[in-house]
Amino acid sequence: MNFELKSLSLAQAATEKCDALLVLLGDDYKPAKDGFSALIGRALKDGDAQTKAGKVLALYKPPVVQAARVVLAGIGDGSAKQVRSAVSAAYAAAKSDKLKKLVVVFASNPSAAALRAAVAATADASYSYTTTKSKGEARVLQSVLVGAGNADELAGGFERATAVVAGVEFAKEWANRPANHATPTVLAKAAQSLAKHARITCDVLDAKAVTKLGMGAFLAVAQGSEEPLRFIVLKYSGAAKSAAPTVLVGKGITFDSGGISIKPAAEMDEMKFDMSGAASVLGVFRTLSELKPAINVVGLIPACENLLNGRAVKPGDVVTSMSGQTIEILNTDAEGRLVLCDALTYAERFKPKAVIDIATLTGACVVALGAVRSGLFSSDEALAQALGAAGDAAQDLCWRMPLDEEYAEGLKTQFADVTNVAGRAAGAVTAAKYLQRFTEKYPWAHLDIAGTAWKSGAAKGATGRPVGLLVEYLLTPAQAAAK
């Protein structure tokens, strides 16, 4: 979809020919003397329109406007959160099969954060998955013109917002694809497609290479599937070779049946989303390809299926990880941490300044935080604070969870160095404690996105989270260095 930023007053917006015009009204709005502003002023005075966030008034072909439909939407104090809420509500009111060109205009000058929120909300509301539909129908909305009186000073923020949208939609695309259209091999090809962009390279390791590396935990998960595993290594090189990279590790279970510890049949189709961590890493690299920041980033994706056949790993089996630690697999449905631990060990070779793993890891995190915030675990205070602040700025929220050493007690076993599960209590925490064992050589954080990576029910589909959070985190220090 094509986004454009333009300096527009309400009077100028009224002359734009489009299928729908969304007008964002803040508490500070004061009507001018032109006909359109006067119409809005009367609607506000009569109480039909309101500046309260999310309140909308739909108008059909008002005589002072070129647009076929007009929606007045309140944005309250103009914060990013309220703008996002308002645009979502306004788009729902304007949505139709004929909505190809949309104009979104701020009645008062917005902040950079508010502008970015408007772009993100418009893209999210208009997104549709079409890849495996027989008609191959295209997205209805083709172009969005965003208007603001202070457009010139917002150009940089607008470029960043549209680049994040490209990354979020790339992540959505791959997370939404059915498992037979997103096998480890196909996912690797998606990663390789990113290498056509400047500064990005991609290497893909097969089972033979992974075996040579000693990734016994990763291999154990993959051995129950006919689909071959792939270990994907993406590199974005925007800074000097001597600059330590940030490493992003994305869980790439392209379908998770649970293995021998099989999942219930209900909603098992949603386990195609179990590679949403991997999809978010791909999405971040898609955004980096647009913005070309002066940083170095590595993306690691251990990709395989977790299925069951005569070779599948069994509860009670003991495997040896790349780190040399032995693992007793008590539950084959706790497979994400098995593929991640070998990738976390592999990350050591890059001498990273930080490593962040992203995974749809535990149902326990869904119970704890629902779909609002991702779970954040970190052994490094500065890294945890930076990720939390990035989530707030990007409206891609997370919540820090504990890592007390006492939580690791349940991972002890007399048959190996560690087990892969520690019972139901504090399941999200004990999973993070397991991963922490493999991260002693660098600052580390873990994002459990099991509750935030996709939606169920009528709105079933990937959210593209936490691409926004990760991009915000990566770019903030780069921006500080550029000043």
Beta strands, then each sheet from edge to edge (+ up, - down):
strand 1: 2-6
strand 2: 20-26
strand 3: 56-60
strand 4: 69-76
strand 5: 101-106
strand 6: 143-147
strand 7: 200-205
strand 8: 230-237
strand 9: 246-250
strand 10: 252-256
strand 11: 296-306
strand 12: 317-320
strand 13: 326-329
strand 14: 354-359
strand 15: 374-378
strand 16: 398-400
strand 17: 418-419
strand 18: 444-448
strand 19: 454-455
strand 20: 461-462
sheet 1: 1+ 6+ 5+ 2+ 4+ 3-
sheet 2: 7+ 8- 11+ 9+ 14+ 18+ 15- 16-
sheet 3: 7+ 8- 11+ 10+
sheet 4: 12+ 13- 17-
sheet 5: 19+ 20-
end
